[in-house]
Amino acid sequence: MGDIDKIFLELGGEPLILRSLSVLQACHSVTDIVLVTSESRLSIARTLVACHGLTKVSSVCAGGKRRQDSVRKGLDALNDCEWVIVQDGARPFIQPHIVEFGLLEARRTGAAVAAVPVKDTIKTADAQGHVIATVPREGLWITQTPQVFRRELLQQAHAEVSDDVTDDAAMVERIGVKVKLFAGSYSNIKVTTPEDLPVAEAIFRSLSEALPEAAP
């Protein structure tokens, strides 16, 4: 998506990130939110927070070069707490019950991640694109966010794991912690490429139509 910070792309007239922030703001179990964004978007992000009354946002800080660097900076800016929810701002369809269920599972296990079963057929291939094998779908899951951790576990993982990983669950796995999967949602997509936007718009329309009409 070029130089555009995808979390500020508009969906239904609002930035993607606002949808996640609004859900977290409304969750009773969430007491403190740290918004991590690019250095060039700090002013825009702070204005967004102020204009929409996001009172649980205690800090807006610049991220790092890698995803894990940004999460580490968010951890450093977070107030004292026992549990941490990592939410990708490019996933605009987070739902309150998923957040609450993630916290419930994490309290039992120390680490829990939203996920959905793989529905497509998965194949491995060589460098030339020739199929090596078809992977059985049983036991394969697509991980999402929210990802919920006991804070001390996540901090330990960030302190001990320096090589590149694709999510925080992978970091926690590296230090020997078992991560529990809990039910995410197929609508909880991540807007990563331009092709994702029409899909997100269709989901947005579908969810909007499903909302009950306000009483007169």
Helices and strands as residue ranges (DSSP letters): G 6-8, E 10-11, E 14-15, H 16-26, E 33-37, G 39-41, H 42-51, E 57-62, H 67-77, E 83-86, H 96-109, E 111-117, E 122-125, E 131-135, E 141-150, H 151-160, H 168-174, E 180-183, H 196-210
